[in-house]
Amino acid sequence: MRRIVCLGGGPAGLYAAILLRKALPSVRVEVYERNRPDDTFGWGVVFSDETMGNFQAADPETHASILASFHHWDDIAIHFGGRRFMSGGHGFAGISRKRLLNLLQERARELGVQQSFQHEVAPEMGPEMNNMAAFEDADLIIAADGINSRTRNANPGIFEPNVDVRKCRFIWLGTTQKFDAFTFAFEQTEHGWFQIHAYQFSKDLSTVIVETREETWKAHGLDRANTAQSITFCENLFGRYLGGHRLQSNANHLRGSAWLNFNRVTCKKWHHGRTVLIGDAAHTAHFSIGSGTKLAMEDAISLVKHISATNDLDAALGAYHKERNVEVLKLQSAARNRMEWFENVARYVHLPPEQFAYSLLTGSQRIGHENLKLRDPSFVESYERWLAGRDGADGPRPPMFLPFKLRGLELANRIVVSPMAQYCAKDGVPDDWHLVHYGHRALGGAGLVYTEMTCVSPEGRITPGCTGLWNETQRDAWKRIVEFVRRNSPAKFCLQLGHSGRKGSTQVGWESMDYPLPQGNWPIYAPSPIPYYEGISQRPLEMTRSDMDKVREDFVRATRLGLQAGFDMLELHMAHGYLLGSFLSPLTNVRTDEYGGSVENRLRFPLEVLEAVRHQWPADKPLSVRISATDWAEGGLSDEDALTIVRAFRAAGIDMVDVSTGQTVPSQKPVYGRMWQTPFADKIRNEIGIATMAVGNIYECDHVNSIIAAGRADLCAIARPHLANPAWTLEAAASQGYRPQWWPKQYLSGKSQLERNFERTAQGGQV
């Protein structure tokens, strides 16, 4: 390799050039930048202490020069509702973007990097004007040309970019006010909420980013305001935090608007031939998490590491993409969560100020309860005390052990054993396996235990092994289990009722799930005659009005039998493409009568069932509904559909929504990750004002504590961990030193030993 060209002289391109000259000193490295050396369109750049450690390992000289120019702080200040909340231990450092560029330029010059400024590279022009011809002999072209990358945009079929223009407008300003912490402040206007993200990045200057929803921005006429007018507006709104200091813009002119939309950029491919994307050209992460420049410079570290390790350029670029894509996706996910939190501030302003502040601090889902406690123990201790007082608990405790009440039901904690199908009932009758399965988990300390989806009729079963509740034999078998749970634990027991619809008459879960039985099939029903797997699954019969009447009465009968069996709570399964959920989704309900079409029509029959069940279920016992809040498929349920459905169900008397997603169609494309479905529970809870249960890859105590403490959901359902460890909750209590957790008296000697073992481990000793 003899020549490498970097298109773009921002932090990504300059840092890549620096590291390349160190790793490959015989290679000619050139940087081409369209702007002048001192041009910059931001104020400060923020790095965490962890990021600085990566820079030190990559190039100690650059690290030292950046460190010498840093303004460091540990605190985050949140101003909301006339209160100020402080949290410490966060470890941030700010530097002027202009200073950072100058330091990188100086270091690149020392190492012999050739830098050209005010040099426009335009790959999107026609062949006769395309000045990329000057780089024909380059062995590698690094496209570090930013969020509006011409290299990327000229080759959409190769890089497959997706540019998501977000819902807020922001303006990036500076001030001589010296903020003593990374400051978030929120102000309400007659048209909506504005917030600032402010931090000091040098001895004399601070960044102030003002952000608001697009509709609020327009309502104030800021779409027609020039920069000077916008600055005046922001000074008037946030003057109390500026201490008499003025706001400044480093835009080149004061005419026209300086407000921007954040563009969330993702690319399916980052390299092709000798060209590779880095930094904002390949991906962006919202400024609320302070990660754009960090990601760009860490891209450079990874790229140079792989290029210098092999002579196979394609293999090196592939390894770079593979390595960085993992980390970028994690950070983009966290940044998306934080970005959406700020986009939807109005969703959270009903929270008490204490919880609003906690919700902001943990909004990325990257910082959880335990991490926050590590950073600032006194903040978390104070907050846990406040939570306990709010919920009537006798003293502070981990949030997962707070009590919870729904109607006349009182739960000892916020842990739920998910409904998990066992597929081993005969004729719908639960047997000794079910007694041991549910009994063991009730003894494991969870506040609430769910049955698997229990089917309301023989034809409503998913598989031949599903439990049912359509006759007295089944009722009595369930009653035996309910009585064991009630007699031997404080856990409450919820009956989940459902009808399989078009996903019925299929094989059990450890065979070919959702595939039809090889023999012995029964007729299946659905709102529309659409098979689950086209050409494989049975084609369901389209339900008539008389079919609907029968199904409604099947649910009513099962409700009566469930009440006789003694269940404490009832849930209707209207998710995952089963019968009632199939009515709700436009992908599975294409009817043209009054039960299809608009979301109001699609929810008509599920609402009939719900109202009939609520009439039979006692007023002091809670009723919940499980929904799929999205189908994860084009043309499926929208966010507004889900909210409309829940509002209608709440008006009909439900007390809680069990918020799941997907499994409606096999072509779904879910986005998995830790707590991946929690944002849907958060949205429903905090926009509609109804209790929710979060589900989906929640498997650590910290997950539960963070979700409950932030008010993202009221309960957390845990499935697979409870299959592996029925006493998950007891172990969680011992690991966190929460001694009041109930244990079966027969196991108390195990309780004390487990607690001692965790104490020794925490103190660095051996168990």
DRENDRENMI-998778 format. One record per residue (C-alpha): residue in three letters; z, y, x. Coordinates in pm, whole numbers, padded with zeros to 5 digits, always signed. Layout:
N
alaZYX/...
END
This chain:
767
met+00000+00000+00000/arg-00111+00332+00148/arg-00100+00599-00124/ile+00128+00651-00426/val+00084+00938-00671/cys+00356+01066-00906/leu+00227+01263-01203/gly+00514+01492-01294/gly+00768+01672-01078/gly+01072+01636-01300/pro+01376+01426-01204/ala+01190+01098-01269/gly+00890+01173-01049/leu+01084+01343-00769/tyr+01352+01075-00749/ala+01091+00799-00749/ala+00911+00978-00465/ile+01232+01013-00265/leu+01322+00646-00298/leu+00965+00535-00224/arg+00958+00732+00101/lys+01285+00567+00204/ala+01174+00217+00108/leu+00811+00246+00224/pro+00807+00511+00500/ser+00448+00437+00601/val+00313+00507+00252/arg+00183+00850+00158/val+00371+00973-00152/glu+00246+01272-00352/val+00394+01455-00651/tyr+00182+01669-00884/glu+00360+01906-01123/arg+00191+02130-01381/asn+00466+02399-01366/arg+00600+02620-01089/pro+00891+02491-00874/asp+01153+02702-01052/asp+01027+02656-01408/thr+01271+02477-01633/phe+01310+02451-02006/gly+01670+02337-02029/trp+02004+02449-01897/gly+02242+02176-01789/val+02212+01804-01720/val+02506+01567-01773/phe+02583+01248-01582/ser+02872+01008-01628/asp+03084+00891-01336/glu+02923+00547-01367/thr+02575+00696-01332/met+02677+00884-01020/gly+02783+00556-00866/asn+02430+00424-00913/phe+02287+00735-00743/gln+02523+00698-00449/ala+02405+00345-00386/ala+02036+00443-00412/asp+02038+00752-00187/pro+02370+00882-00051/glu+02212+01210+00066/thr+02084+01303-00281/his+02413+01192-00433/ala+02610+01412-00193/ser+02399+01721-00262/ile+02422+01673-00638/leu+02796+01612-00616/ala+02846+01937-00426/ser+02685+02129-00713/phe+02870+01956-00997/his+03107+02094-01253/his+03328+01800-01352/trp+03539+01749-01664/asp+03711+01467-01853/asp+03782+01606-02199/ile+03594+01612-02527/ala+03691+01877-02783/ile+03599+01845-03150/his+03632+02142-03386/phe+03621+02048-03754/gly+03797+02155-04070/gly+03987+02432-03892/arg+04136+02180-03646/arg+04075+02104-03280/phe+04100+01749-03149/met+04105+01668-02778/ser+04031+01335-02614/gly+04043+01287-02238/gly+03939+01041-01970/his+03564+01050-02038/gly+03446+01143-01689/phe+03142+01370-01714/ala+02974+01604-01468/gly+02722+01878-01533/ile+02464+02039-01311/ser+02204+02306-01370/arg+01869+02146-01443/lys+01706+02405-01217/arg+01954+02328-00939/leu+01894+01954-00978/leu+01519+02002-00950/asn+01558+02221-00642/leu+01785+01964-00473/leu+01539+01684-00545/gln+01249+01899-00421/glu+01438+01973-00097/arg+01524+01608-00041/ala+01165+01502-00112/arg+01040+01763+00135/glu+01279+01633+00404/leu+01136+01284+00361/gly+00775+01397+00379/val+00677+01382+00013/gln+00372+01602-00054/gln+00440+01826-00354/ser+00177+02022-00547/phe+00280+02266-00819/gln+00077+02431-01095/his-00153+02132-01071/glu-00278+02015-01412/val-00370+01648-01444/ala-00561+01579-01763/pro-00647+01210-01810/glu-00734+01263-02177/met-01040+01475-02094/gly-01390+01332-02090/pro-01524+01174-01768/glu-01698+01492-01662/met-01370+01691-01671/asn-01116+01421-01588/asn-00954+01522-01260/met-00791+01179-01221/ala-01092+01101-01003/ala-00901+01254-00712/phe-00660+00959-00731/glu-00917+00680-00728/asp-00790+00551-00394/ala-00423+00558-00501/asp-00259+00217-00495/leu-00006+00319-00759/ile+00009+00601-01013/ile+00353+00674-01152/ala+00328+00860-01483/ala+00644+01068-01497/asp+00478+01332-01712/gly+00745+01362-01974/ile+00796+01325-02345/asn+00443+01449-02422/ser+00291+01228-02151/arg-00082+01277-02127/thr-00114+00946-01944/arg+00055+00758-02226/asn-00120+00948-02504/ala-00463+00898-02346/asn-00412+00520-02356/pro-00242+00436-02688/gly-00411+00098-02711/ile-00260-00002-02378/phe+00094+00137-02391/glu+00132+00116-02773/pro+00366+00413-02804/asn+00572+00490-03112/val+00684+00851-03148/asp+00947+00895-03418/val+00991+01263-03507/arg+01354+01298-03613/lys+01522+01484-03898/cys+01700+01764-03713/arg+01591+02082-03541/phe+01767+02195-03225/ile+01756+02492-02990/trp+01868+02464-02627/leu+02053+02775-02514/gly+02289+02891-02241/thr+02594+03116-02220/thr+02842+03258-01972/gln+03126+03129-02190/lys+03315+02865-01990/phe+03392+02563-02206/asp+03690+02366-02080/ala+03563+02043-02239/phe+03249+01886-02375/thr+03266+02068-02706/phe+03141+01971-03050/ala+03188+02225-03329/phe+03076+02210-03691/glu+03015+02497-03931/gln+02910+02477-04294/thr+02670+02727-04447/glu+02545+02770-04801/his+02247+02549-04711/gly+02414+02278-04504/trp+02584+02198-04176/phe+02516+02317-03821/gln+02674+02175-03506/ile+02686+02266-03140/his+02692+02041-02834/ala+02832+02261-02556/tyr+02942+02195-02198/gln+02987+02386-01875/phe+02747+02280-01600/ser+02816+02534-01327/lys+03075+02787-01217/asp+02934+03053-01447/leu+02713+02889-01711/ser+02731+02649-02004/thr+02476+02475-02221/val+02490+02528-02597/ile+02262+02311-02809/val+02259+02412-03176/glu+02142+02143-03418/thr+02086+02118-03793/arg+01884+01926-04050/glu+01522+02032-04095/glu+01577+02133-04459/thr+01880+02343-04367/trp+01686+02508-04085/lys+01407+02602-04325/ala+01642+02718-04598/his+01786+02976-04356/gly+01437+03099-04270/leu+01469+02988-03909/asp+01119+02842-03924/arg+00999+03204-03947/ala+01244+03344-03688/asn+01154+03419-03328/thr+01382+03322-03041/ala+01576+03648-03040/gln+01642+03624-03414/ser+01748+03261-03381/ile+01992+03354-03105/thr+02146+03623-03325/phe+02186+03374-03609/cys+02358+03120-03380/glu+02587+03384-03229/asn+02701+03492-03574/leu+02761+03133-03688/phe+02940+03005-03376/gly+03091+03331-03249/arg+03447+03199-03268/tyr+03367+02948-02993/leu+03176+03192-02771/gly+03464+03431-02702/gly+03242+03738-02708/his+02983+03590-02471/arg+02615+03608-02562/leu+02372+03320-02598/gln+02066+03315-02376/ser+01725+03150-02375/asn+01525+03060-02066/ala+01204+03032-02266/asn+00914+03226-02121/his+00891+03453-02423/leu+01095+03564-02720/arg+00815+03541-02971/gly+00778+03237-03191/ser+01036+02969-03259/ala+01217+02786-02981/trp+01351+02522-03221/leu+01235+02165-03156/asn+01247+01826-03324/phe+01375+01542-03111/asn+01102+01280-03061/arg+01229+00926-03016/val+00972+00754-02794/thr+00934+00381-02742/cys+00645+00192-02579/lys+00567-00178-02607/lys+00414-00179-02259/trp+00507+00039-01962/his+00236-00051-01711/his-00131-00136-01687/gly-00326-00202-01370/arg-00200+00044-01109/thr-00041+00286-01361/val+00324+00270-01466/leu+00533+00486-01700/ile+00885+00602-01617/gly+01138+00833-01780/asp+01053+01020-02099/ala+00692+00906-02076/ala+00814+00551-02153/his+01125+00617-02364/thr+01363+00884-02482/ala+01729+00885-02583/his+01892+01157-02790/phe+02070+01436-02603/ser+02397+01368-02790/ile+02454+01075-02556/gly+02340+01270-02248/ser+02115+00997-02116/gly+01755+01117-02077/thr+01769+01222-01712/lys+02002+00931-01631/leu+01751+00683-01772/ala+01464+00849-01587/met+01636+00839-01249/glu+01760+00483-01300/asp+01402+00387-01390/ala+01303+00519-01048/ile+01572+00309-00877/ser+01452-00007-01050/leu+01083+00062-00996/val+01120+00120-00624/lys+01343-00186-00585/his+01076-00413-00733/ile+00779-00248-00562/ser+00940-00276-00220/ala+01033-00642-00276/thr+00679-00782-00309/asn+00314-00717-00230/asp+00217-00835-00580/leu+00198-00504-00768/asp+00147-00655-01113/ala+00446-00884-01067/ala+00659-00592-00943/leu+00568-00373-01239/gly+00632-00659-01479/ala+00974-00723-01327/tyr+01054-00350-01347/his+00964-00336-01716/lys+01159-00651-01793/glu+01472-00530-01616/arg+01469-00173-01743/asn+01367-00256-02098/val+01693-00446-02150/glu+01911-00155-02040/val+01695+00108-02209/leu+01703-00076-02542/lys+02084-00093-02524/leu+02114+00276-02451/gln+01846+00370-02703/ser+02034+00173-02966/ala+02355+00359-02885/ala+02168+00690-02875/arg+02004+00613-03209/asn+02343+00546-03366/arg+02481+00872-03226/met+02167+01065-03321/glu+02184+00936-03679/trp+02551+01031-03694/phe+02463+01392-03615/glu+02162+01384-03846/asn+02393+01281-04128/val+02702+01492-04061/ala+02723+01566-04434/arg+02789+01194-04487/tyr+03117+01218-04294/val+03261+01556-04384/his+03463+01400-04668/leu+03663+01206-04409/pro+04001+01349-04309/pro+03959+01559-03992/glu+04142+01296-03785/gln+03900+01024-03889/phe+03599+01254-03860/ala+03688+01314-03495/tyr+03741+00944-03425/ser+03413+00860-03599/leu+03227+01106-03377/leu+03382+00970-03057/thr+03284+00613-03143/gly+02961+00696-03327/ser+02733+00537-03069/gln+02910+00198-03109/arg+02899+00193-02726/ile+03253+00329-02701/gly+03493+00122-02908/his+03860+00134-02990/glu+03970-00048-02676/asn+03753+00162-02448/leu+03882+00480-02609/lys+04237+00355-02560/leu+04162+00294-02193/arg+04028+00649-02157/asp+04299+00825-02357/pro+04594+00605-02465/ser+04787+00894-02623/phe+04493+00992-02845/val+04455+00636-02977/glu+04830+00589-03020/ser+04851+00907-03223/tyr+04552+00807-03430/glu+04687+00458-03501/arg+05010+00619-03619/trp+04812+00845-03852/leu+04615+00548-03992/ala+04934+00356-04059/gly+05082+00649-04246/arg+04766+00690-04452/asp+04762+00323-04554/gly+05136+00290-04615/ala+05189+00053-04324/asp+05532+00026-04163/gly+05437+00150-03819/pro+05126+00187-03602/arg+04917-00122-03535/pro+04564-00222-03439/pro+04342-00102-03727/met+04230-00455-03813/phe+04588-00528-03925/leu+04611-00240-04170/pro+04672-00348-04531/phe+04405-00293-04794/lys+04411-00277-05171/leu+04139-00328-05433/arg+04256-00300-05793/gly+04553-00539-05815/leu+04456-00727-05499/glu+04653-00651-05182/leu+04531-00784-04849/ala+04755-00814-04546/asn+04474-00721-04305/arg+04105-00632-04287/ile+03972-00968-04162/val+03753-01177-04392/val+03636-01534-04343/ser+03268-01510-04432/pro+03105-01729-04694/met+02963-02011-04482/ala+02766-02291-04650/gln+02893-02640-04570/tyr+02612-02834-04740/cys+02828-03139-04804/ala+02925-03127-05171/lys+02818-03406-05404/asp+02693-03297-05747/gly+02836-02954-05670/val+03195-03084-05633/pro+03395-02964-05330/asp+03584-03251-05166/asp+03841-03310-04890/trp+03612-03152-04631/his+03621-02829-04826/leu+03998-02852-04871/val+04048-02883-04495/his+03779-02625-04415/tyr+03914-02350-04642/gly+04276-02448-04598/his+04257-02439-04221/arg+04099-02092-04223/ala+04352-01961-04471/leu+04625-02077-04232/gly+04441-01889-03954/gly+04570-01549-04061/ala+04271-01375-04225/gly+04351-01149-04516/leu+04068-01279-04735/val+03879-01610-04742/tyr+03542-01652-04914/thr+03388-01961-05066/glu+03036-02046-04970/met+02776-01935-05224/thr+02877-02145-05521/cys+02590-02211-05757/val+02609-02150-06130/ser+02383-02438-06237/pro+02228-02756-06094/glu+01887-02588-06069/gly+02052-02285-05909/arg+02155-02480-05599/ile+01996-02404-05264/thr+02031-02764-05145/pro+02168-03089-05289/gly+02480-03030-05077/cys+02573-02691-05225/thr+02895-02644-05418/gly+02873-02549-05784/leu+03082-02426-06073/trp+02920-02528-06397/asn+03163-02796-06520/glu+03532-02874-06540/thr+03520-03138-06265/gln+03406-02873-06020/arg+03662-02628-06157/asp+03946-02872-06099/ala+03828-02949-05746/trp+03822-02578-05667/lys+04161-02530-05829/arg+04310-02787-05591/ile+04182-02586-05293/val+04293-02251-05440/glu+04642-02383-05501/phe+04669-02513-05145/val+04570-02174-05006/arg+04810-01987-05234/arg+05100-02225-05166/asn+05066-02225-04788/ser+04944-01878-04686/pro+04931-01513-04791/ala+04549-01520-04773/lys+04357-01426-05086/phe+04062-01632-05203/cys+03728-01491-05323/leu+03473-01692-05521/gln+03112-01607-05442/leu+02870-01699-05720/gly+02494-01713-05685/his+02165-01868-05794/ser+01911-01981-05536/gly+01596-01870-05718/arg+01279-01935-05518/lys+01482-02052-05215/gly+01621-02350-05406/ser+01549-02722-05385/thr+01544-02705-05004/gln+01684-02900-04712/val+02038-02853-04582/gly+02106-02605-04304/trp+02101-02843-04008/glu+01766-02989-04119/ser+01464-02762-04186/met+01639-02473-04355/asp+01448-02304-04639/tyr+01186-02581-04636/pro+01143-02789-04953/leu+01300-03130-04992/pro+01066-03412-04896/gln+01149-03572-05231/gly+01373-03525-05533/asn+01279-03160-05591/trp+01380-02976-05907/pro+01203-02684-06076/ile+01283-02341-05932/tyr+01268-01997-06093/ala+01209-01642-05971/pro+01117-01301-06110/ser+00759-01359-05988/pro+00573-01680-05894/ile+00572-01611-05518/pro+00667-01906-05292/tyr+00895-01840-04996/tyr+00654-02004-04749/glu+00299-01974-04881/gly+00135-02315-04881/ile+00461-02493-04796/ser+00732-02399-05045/gln+00728-02474-05414/arg+00571-02206-05629/pro+00854-02084-05855/leu+00814-02042-06228/glu+00813-01680-06342/met+01123-01626-06552/thr+01092-01558-06920/arg+01341-01363-07125/ser+01497-01687-07244/asp+01530-01800-06880/met+01712-01476-06805/asp+01946-01528-07098/lys+02031-01876-06973/val+02097-01758-06617/arg+02317-01473-06742/glu+02522-01718-06946/asp+02542-01955-06648/phe+02705-01675-06448/val+02942-01598-06735/arg+03042-01966-06764/ala+03100-01990-06389/thr+03310-01674-06403/arg+03535-01823-06671/leu+03571-02146-06473/gly+03648-01947-06156/leu+03920-01759-06340/gln+04067-02087-06461/ala+04058-02220-06104/gly+04275-01924-05999/phe+04053-01723-05764/asp+04183-01377-05671/met+03844-01204-05643/leu+03484-01258-05744/glu+03158-01170-05570/leu+02802-01195-05703/his+02541-01286-05443/met+02245-01051-05489/ala+02109-01069-05133/his+01898-01282-04899/gly+01611-01346-05138/tyr+01811-01558-05382/leu+01747-01510-05751/leu+01925-01183-05826/gly+01827-01037-05490/ser+01465-01133-05559/phe+01471-00914-05868/leu+01586-00619-05657/ser+01319-00635-05386/pro+00965-00506-05448/leu+00838-00778-05213/thr+00952-01057-05444/asn+00945-00881-05783/val+00592-00778-05881/arg+00645-00799-06255/thr+00468-00554-06481/asp+00720-00564-06766/glu+01046-00371-06799/tyr+01204-00587-06523/gly+00957-00488-06252/gly+00808-00178-06095/ser+01059+00101-06029/val+01392+00027-05868/glu+01560+00113-06198/asn+01355-00160-06367/arg+01405-00411-06086/leu+01781-00382-06104/arg+01785-00417-06484/phe+01842-00795-06498/pro+02093-00814-06208/leu+02279-00532-06384/glu+02284-00733-06708/val+02442-01023-06523/leu+02692-00795-06353/glu+02799-00628-06678/ala+02843-00963-06851/val+03053-01097-06562/arg+03264-00780-06536/his+03342-00816-06907/gln+03480-01167-06845/trp+03659-01095-06519/pro+04010-00946-06560/ala+04051-00571-06509/asp+04316-00616-06238/lys+04094-00845-06026/pro+03826-00692-05800/leu+03457-00767-05828/ser+03212-00717-05542/val+02838-00764-05493/arg+02654-00879-05181/ile+02324-00700-05129/ser+02050-00690-04869/ala+02041-00318-04790/thr+01697-00357-04631/asp+01436-00632-04626/trp+01333-00553-04265/ala+00974-00572-04386/glu+00707-00318-04471/gly+00701-00234-04842/gly+01051-00368-04896/leu+01370-00201-05014/ser+01404+00161-04902/asp+01730+00334-04814/glu+01712+00524-05142/asp+01652+00200-05334/ala+01970+00053-05188/leu+02171+00364-05279/thr+02030+00366-05633/ile+02121-00001-05677/val+02476+00049-05554/arg+02530+00356-05771/ala+02424+00157-06079/phe+02651-00134-05981/arg+02945+00097-05919/ala+02900+00249-06265/ala+02908-00106-06405/gly+03248-00172-06248/ile+03215-00320-05901/asp+03484-00236-05648/met+03314-00320-05320/val+02973-00387-05165/asp+02932-00673-04918/val+02651-00520-04711/ser+02409-00762-04553/thr+02036-00729-04484/gly+01712-00922-04485/gln+01637-01291-04540/thr+01422-01187-04834/val+01088-01281-04679/pro+01011-01497-04375/ser+00797-01219-04225/gln+01101-00994-04172/lys+01148-00815-03839/pro+01518-00738-03804/val+01662-00543-03513/tyr+01954-00748-03382/gly+02249-00643-03169/arg+02626-00607-03176/met+02746-00502-03522/trp+02379-00461-03610/gln+02428-00438-03987/thr+02732-00211-03980/pro+02527+00114-04008/phe+02414+00003-04354/ala+02775-00051-04466/asp+02860+00287-04316/lys+02580+00463-04505/ile+02673+00311-04842/arg+03046+00366-04800/asn+03026+00725-04688/glu+02737+00846-04901/ile+02843+00683-05228/gly+03219+00663-05182/ile+03272+00292-05247/ala+03449+00029-05038/thr+03220-00182-04819/met+03243-00496-04612/ala+03057-00506-04281/val+02894-00827-04161/gly+02664-00933-03878/asn+02747-01012-03514/ile+03102-00883-03541/tyr+03291-01115-03310/glu+03549-00920-03108/cys+03876-00754-03205/asp+03737-00431-03066/his+03442-00446-03304/val+03672-00476-03605/asn+03918-00213-03487/ser+03638+00036-03419/ile+03465-00020-03754/ile+03783+00007-03959/ala+03929+00300-03767/ala+03607+00501-03795/gly+03574+00440-04167/arg+03238+00266-04132/ala+03359-00014-04357/asp+03685-00126-04518/leu+03668-00496-04435/cys+03492-00700-04165/ala+03354-01046-04240/ile+03343-01283-03944/ala+03143-01604-03968/arg+03058-01804-03655/pro+03378-01719-03465/his+03573-01862-03758/leu+03371-02184-03742/ala+03463-02222-03376/asn+03820-02099-03414/pro+03983-02109-03760/ala+04287-01927-03614/trp+04076-01637-03485/thr+04299-01379-03655/leu+04622-01530-03522/glu+04480-01527-03172/ala+04358-01169-03220/ala+04709-01059-03317/ala+04864-01228-03015/ser+04604-01084-02777/gln+04686-00731-02896/gly+05061-00776-02901/tyr+05083-00744-03279/arg+05387-00960-03350/pro+05434-00896-03725/gln+05121-01099-03806/trp+05210-01387-04039/trp+05196-01738-03895/pro+05260-02073-04069/lys+05620-02158-03995/gln+05508-02499-03873/tyr+05314-02325-03593/leu+05571-02065-03486/ser+05640-02230-03151/gly+05270-02195-03073/lys+05289-01827-03170/ser+05553-01743-02912/gln+05377-01932-02635/leu+05041-01771-02712/glu+05198-01425-02707/arg+05364-01495-02372/asn+05036-01621-02227/phe+04852-01305-02330/glu+05133-01089-02192/arg+05112-01264-01853/thr+04735-01228-01847/ala+04762-00857-01928/gln+05005-00814-01639/gly+04768-00985-01398/gly+04954-01313-01387/gln+04826-01663-01449/val+04872-01850-01773/
END
